Amino acid sequence: MRGKFKEDKLIDMFSMAASSGDINTAIGRANVTHRLNRISKVIKGQSKFDMFNEYYINSLLSGITTQMVNVMGSGMTHALMNIERAVGYAMDGNTSASKAVIRHMYDIKSFRESIKLAGQAFMSEEGVTFSHRRVMDDRYQVGAINAEAMGVDEDSGLGQAINFTARNLIRLPSRGLVAGDKFFKALNYRSYIRSEMYTKYHKQGYRGAELEARVEKGLDDNIVADQMAFGEEAVTRQALLEAREKGLEFTERDEFIRKYVDENYTKKLADKTNDTDLALAQRAREYSLTATHTKDAGWGVKGIQGLTESMPLLKLSIPFVRTPMNLLEFAWDRSVVGGGILAVKNVDTPNLRMYSRELYDKLDRGTQAQRAEVKGKLASGAAMT
């Protein structure tokens, strides 16, 4: 017991006690206080590390060259993947779809909308085309540097100066990166949906202004609140935002969210008069995440991320995990080895066998869009060797 409490604390507890029960109660309360103090110290320590890590990450991103490489890399990836789709469609005999992909690769409407959304992301410091899919790993805590974390009143002059400096100076590099990521996520998603809608209605005989109107309606039906990719998570998120704006709480909020999701997700999917297509939205989502190298991490990446969480100092030597691994996977898919595995159906290695089967499933039983993507990827790999 002495290891936890100082001698003067023990004397106070015994002197105030009228019975053994009072002593036990006092010790129990002291134990709770002791644990809370320990938790508080851990939280404060974590907060200080998060502040240091945010400063460190932004210092890595502060170079103009770094920002330009990210933008140029995303632009080349966007162009490459669209060319792959166009080639894949052509190899599959669908020249109309191939032309639609090229037509919408840098569509002026998609470009203008993406610029607007990138500006919003720069100001809000969050890109929300897809929830929990930032260009930086999601474990990175945005806004760790703030007056409250430093123990300064946010309303004081010093507190306001700290928050202003953190937002407009220290976090400027990461805000720029988030804006660029938002731009290319929105551009890839919109160009994918528009090209698929163009192909669909061009095949049905629509032309000119009527065809363009159909394409725009198809895009609108697969976007939530003019910015988020369609899906139940996105609709629920929008419902939460609107409930907050209306000041709804507890039962009223829950009822509003339930009705909103039912009206804008469940009934919208059931309505055959619109172009809402959950499968198409999911394909466009995966396509966009692949193009920006922010798709779901595999078990190996999650293991590394878990290791850095248990040993925070590793974040300094491994600041980014998911994006570099996705870049390696992107290159692997277009390499001689990655493409060559397709020629072997019975691969002995489990992970390669899974990869081979996935490719064969898309070619044998996938949609025409999936077949085009695989064929275009293989063609790209062959051209690069």
WOCOR-V524939 format. One record per residue. N is the residue number from 1. RES is the residue in three letters. PHI is phi in degrees with one decimal (none if undefined). Layout:
n/res/phi
N/RES/PHI
N/RES/PHI
This chain:
n/res/phi
1/MET/none
2/ARG/-65.0
3/GLY/-63.1
4/LYS/-93.5
5/PHE/-121.4
6/LYS/-73.4
7/GLU/-61.6
8/ASP/-65.3
9/LYS/-68.5
10/LEU/-64.9
11/ILE/-62.1
12/ASP/-61.3
13/MET/-64.8
14/PHE/-70.0
15/SER/-70.1
16/MET/-88.1
17/ALA/-86.6
18/ALA/-100.0
19/SER/-154.7
20/SER/-64.8
21/GLY/-63.5
22/ASP/-63.5
23/ILE/-64.6
24/ASN/-62.8
25/THR/-63.4
26/ALA/-64.3
27/ILE/-65.2
28/GLY/-61.5
29/ARG/-63.7
30/ALA/-64.5
31/ASN/-61.3
32/VAL/-60.7
33/THR/-61.7
34/HIS/-62.0
35/ARG/-66.0
36/LEU/-62.8
37/ASN/-64.1
38/ARG/-65.0
39/ILE/-61.0
40/SER/-60.2
41/LYS/-65.3
42/VAL/-63.3
43/ILE/-60.9
44/LYS/-63.5
45/GLY/-64.3
46/GLN/-64.8
47/SER/-61.9
48/LYS/-65.5
49/PHE/-66.2
50/ASP/-61.0
51/MET/-64.2
52/PHE/-63.2
53/ASN/-64.8
54/GLU/-63.9
55/TYR/-63.8
56/TYR/-64.6
57/ILE/-60.0
58/ASN/-68.4
59/SER/-67.4
60/LEU/-66.8
61/LEU/-94.3
62/SER/-75.5
63/GLY/-72.7
64/ILE/-61.2
65/THR/-60.7
66/THR/-60.8
67/GLN/-64.9
68/MET/-67.2
69/VAL/-62.5
70/ASN/-62.6
71/VAL/-66.3
72/MET/-65.7
73/GLY/-63.3
74/SER/-66.1
75/GLY/-65.2
76/MET/-69.9
77/THR/-64.6
78/HIS/-59.0
79/ALA/-65.8
80/LEU/-61.0
81/MET/-68.0
82/ASN/-70.1
83/ILE/-64.2
84/GLU/-60.4
85/ARG/-62.9
86/ALA/-62.6
87/VAL/-65.5
88/GLY/-61.8
89/TYR/-63.1
90/ALA/-63.9
91/MET/-65.3
92/ASP/-87.4
93/GLY/87.5
94/ASN/-103.6
95/THR/-69.0
96/SER/-64.1
97/ALA/-66.9
98/SER/-61.2
99/LYS/-66.5
100/ALA/-64.8
101/VAL/-63.2
102/ILE/-63.4
103/ARG/-61.3
104/HIS/-102.7
105/MET/-59.2
106/TYR/-127.3
107/ASP/-56.1
108/ILE/-62.6
109/LYS/-66.3
110/SER/-61.6
111/PHE/-63.1
112/ARG/-65.6
113/GLU/-64.5
114/SER/-68.3
115/ILE/-61.1
116/LYS/-62.1
117/LEU/-68.2
118/ALA/-63.8
119/GLY/-62.9
120/GLN/-62.9
121/ALA/-65.4
122/PHE/-63.5
123/MET/-75.2
124/SER/-89.1
125/GLU/65.0
126/GLU/-149.5
127/GLY/-97.2
128/VAL/-120.5
129/THR/-58.0
130/PHE/-130.4
131/SER/-65.5
132/HIS/57.3
133/ARG/-137.7
134/ARG/-91.0
135/VAL/-64.7
136/MET/-88.7
137/ASP/-56.4
138/ASP/-65.2
139/ARG/-73.7
140/TYR/-70.8
141/GLN/-91.4
142/VAL/-76.0
143/GLY/83.1
144/ALA/-65.5
145/ILE/-83.0
146/ASN/-155.9
147/ALA/-62.3
148/GLU/-61.4
149/ALA/-64.7
150/MET/-91.4
151/GLY/77.8
152/VAL/-113.3
153/ASP/-61.7
154/GLU/-64.6
155/ASP/-84.8
156/SER/-77.0
157/GLY/-60.3
158/LEU/-65.9
159/GLY/-62.7
160/GLN/-66.0
161/ALA/-66.1
162/ILE/-63.6
163/ASN/-65.0
164/PHE/-64.7
165/THR/-65.1
166/ALA/-63.2
167/ARG/-74.6
168/ASN/-98.2
169/LEU/-129.9
170/ILE/-66.0
171/ARG/-90.9
172/LEU/-59.3
173/PRO/-62.4
174/SER/-69.5
175/ARG/-64.3
176/GLY/-64.2
177/LEU/-65.8
178/VAL/-62.7
179/ALA/-63.0
180/GLY/-64.0
181/ASP/-63.6
182/LYS/-62.4
183/PHE/-58.8
184/PHE/-75.6
185/LYS/-63.5
186/ALA/-65.5
187/LEU/-63.8
188/ASN/-65.9
189/TYR/-64.6
190/ARG/-67.9
191/SER/-66.5
192/TYR/-66.0
193/ILE/-63.1
194/ARG/-62.5
195/SER/-66.7
196/GLU/-69.2
197/MET/-67.7
198/TYR/-60.9
199/THR/-61.4
200/LYS/-60.3
201/TYR/-82.9
202/HIS/-65.7
203/LYS/-65.5
204/GLN/-83.6
205/GLY/101.5
206/TYR/-76.6
207/ARG/-143.8
208/GLY/61.5
209/ALA/-63.0
210/GLU/-66.2
211/LEU/-65.6
212/GLU/-61.6
213/ALA/-63.5
214/ARG/-63.5
215/VAL/-62.6
216/GLU/-66.3
217/LYS/-64.7
218/GLY/-62.0
219/LEU/-66.0
220/ASP/-58.2
221/ASP/-72.3
222/ASN/-117.3
223/ILE/-134.0
224/VAL/-103.9
225/ALA/53.2
226/ASP/66.1
227/GLN/-146.0
228/MET/-90.2
229/ALA/-64.7
230/PHE/-64.6
231/GLY/170.5
232/GLU/-62.9
233/GLU/-63.0
234/ALA/-67.0
235/VAL/-65.0
236/THR/-64.0
237/ARG/-62.9
238/GLN/-64.8
239/ALA/-62.7
240/LEU/-63.1
241/LEU/-63.4
242/GLU/-69.2
243/ALA/-64.1
244/ARG/-67.0
245/GLU/-62.7
246/LYS/-80.5
247/GLY/74.5
248/LEU/-78.9
249/GLU/-138.0
250/PHE/52.0
251/THR/-62.3
252/GLU/-61.5
253/ARG/-65.2
254/ASP/-61.5
255/GLU/-68.2
256/PHE/-62.8
257/ILE/-64.2
258/ARG/-60.7
259/LYS/-66.9
260/TYR/-63.6
261/VAL/-64.7
262/ASP/-62.6
263/GLU/-75.8
264/ASN/-100.6
265/TYR/-126.4
266/THR/-61.3
267/LYS/-70.3
268/LYS/-65.3
269/LEU/-68.2
270/ALA/-76.2
271/ASP/-77.0
272/LYS/-82.3
273/THR/-85.4
274/ASN/-108.9
275/ASP/-102.6
276/THR/-63.1
277/ASP/-136.2
278/LEU/-62.4
279/ALA/-63.6
280/LEU/-65.0
281/ALA/-61.3
282/GLN/-68.4
283/ARG/-64.5
284/ALA/-64.3
285/ARG/-63.6
286/GLU/-63.6
287/TYR/-61.8
288/SER/-67.4
289/LEU/-65.4
290/THR/-66.2
291/ALA/-66.3
292/THR/-104.6
293/HIS/58.0
294/THR/-127.6
295/LYS/-74.9
296/ASP/-54.3
297/ALA/-80.4
298/GLY/-79.9
299/TRP/-63.4
300/GLY/-65.9
301/VAL/-65.4
302/LYS/-62.4
303/GLY/-64.5
304/ILE/-65.6
305/GLN/-63.3
306/GLY/-63.6
307/LEU/-65.9
308/THR/-70.3
309/GLU/-72.0
310/SER/-77.6
311/MET/-128.5
312/PRO/-51.9
313/LEU/-62.7
314/LEU/-65.3
315/LYS/-61.8
316/LEU/-72.9
317/SER/-94.3
318/ILE/-128.2
319/PRO/-68.4
320/PHE/-126.7
321/VAL/-122.9
322/ARG/-61.6
323/THR/-63.4
324/PRO/-59.5
325/MET/-67.9
326/ASN/-66.9
327/LEU/-64.9
328/LEU/-64.2
329/GLU/-65.4
330/PHE/-61.0
331/ALA/-69.0
332/TRP/-60.1
333/ASP/-61.0
334/ARG/-110.7
335/SER/-92.3
336/VAL/-62.4
337/VAL/-68.6
338/GLY/-61.1
339/GLY/-74.2
340/GLY/-67.1
341/ILE/-61.1
342/LEU/-59.4
343/ALA/-76.6
344/VAL/-116.3
345/LYS/-75.6
346/ASN/-104.6
347/VAL/-82.4
348/ASP/-76.2
349/THR/-70.7
350/PRO/-53.8
351/ASN/-65.8
352/LEU/-70.1
353/ARG/-62.6
354/MET/-63.2
355/TYR/-62.7
356/SER/-62.9
357/ARG/-64.6
358/GLU/-62.8
359/LEU/-64.3
360/TYR/-64.5
361/ASP/-61.5
362/LYS/-67.7
363/LEU/-74.0
364/ASP/-86.0
365/ARG/-124.8
366/GLY/-79.8
367/THR/-71.7
368/GLN/-62.5
369/ALA/-64.2
370/GLN/-66.8
371/ARG/-62.7
372/ALA/-63.2
373/GLU/-65.1
374/VAL/-67.1
375/LYS/-62.3
376/GLY/-65.8
377/LYS/-64.8
378/LEU/-66.4
379/ALA/-63.2
380/SER/-64.0
381/GLY/-63.6
382/ALA/-65.3
383/ALA/-70.0
384/MET/-87.7
385/THR/-101.5
